[in-house]
Amino acid sequence: MIALAITGGIAIGFALGLTGGGGGIFAVPWLVYALALPARQAVGISLAAVGATALVGAIARMRRGETNVRVGLLFAVAGMVGAPLGQRLSLLLPESALLLLFSGLMLVVAVRMWSKSRSARGDESSEDVGRFVCHRDEHGQPALGPRCVALLSALGLAAGVLAGTFGVGGGFVIVPALVLFGGLAIHTAVATSLLVIFLISVSGVTSYVVAGDDISWRLAVLFAVGGVAGMQLGTRLAAKLSGPTLQRVFAVAMVAVAAFVVAKSIA
């Protein structure tokens, strides 16, 4: 079990290092099918492990000055409100329905990532100022006007609900939201996403503990240990591969995992 937990953690960290999100997408199926845990317990462990792994990455990025703390905190506060709502929502769903909805979420994210990888402009969409809701000031930083604050708060709330319901950090929502609506460059968005994921995960884990749900802290720690190692690998590989290539590989992997979850759920 120790080897399986650490291996799953490596997958989490690898995804976070590559894209700034996506760890929980792989963590929950791994915990359910490789370690035979109930889906709701897997969600709690996933939140704890993803949050701890993201914290390590966030600290490193903040030390290098890559994180926009102001925008990240705005997004995270709304997400921390949404996470308990997602936790309550998960209690209303049968376990089989929770897993099937999770698979649907994976497919939606996979399609989005594949479509973005085919865009001729790719990550450079962050330079299209006309699409920003948060325009940049004279220093190149997002100007947090009322419209910007309202939209980023709504997106943060949505990311928090996803985190609490499915045990995902929400990075696949956070990164594109920060780029397309927050006015951040892609590398800054990835770094900021790690800070947001950590804070949202803290809220989600707290909700599960308060609700009396069982979280195996031993497994969470093992996952986090693997996650730290995986993040280093993912970060190094990301520097060598193009953005579209990474997105396509990630999308194909998510479709494969979603198909596996659906097949097991039906069976």
Number of C-alpha atoms within 10 A of each C-alpha: 10 12 11 17 24 22 19 27 34 28 26 32 34 28 26 31 30 25 25 32 27 27 33 30 28 21 26 28 25 23 23 18 14 13 16 11 16 13 22 25 18 27 29 31 30 35 33 29 33 32 29 25 31 33 20 17 23 24 15 14 18 16 9 10 12 16 24 18 15 12 23 24 16 17 32 30 18 22 34 26 20 26 33 25 21 23 26 16 16 22 12 10 13 11 15 15 13 19 23 19 17 23 22 16 16 23 20 14 20 23 16 14 21 19 15 19 21 13 12 10 13 14 18 12 18 22 16 12 14 9 15 20 20 25 20 16 10 8 7 10 16 21 18 20 11 9 11 19 18 13 17 26 18 16 22 31 24 21 31 37 29 25 33 33 26 29 35 32 37 30 26 23 19 30 27 21 21 27 25 23 21 30 28 28 18 21 16 18 28 29 28 30 35 33 27 35 33 25 24 34 32 18 24 33 27 17 21 23 12 9 12 9 13 13 20 13 13 12 23 24 19 21 32 29 20 25 32 25 20 25 26 17 18 21 19 13 15 17 10 9 11 12 16 20 14 19 21 19 14 19 22 16 14 23 19 12 18 25 16 14 21 17 11 13 13 8 6
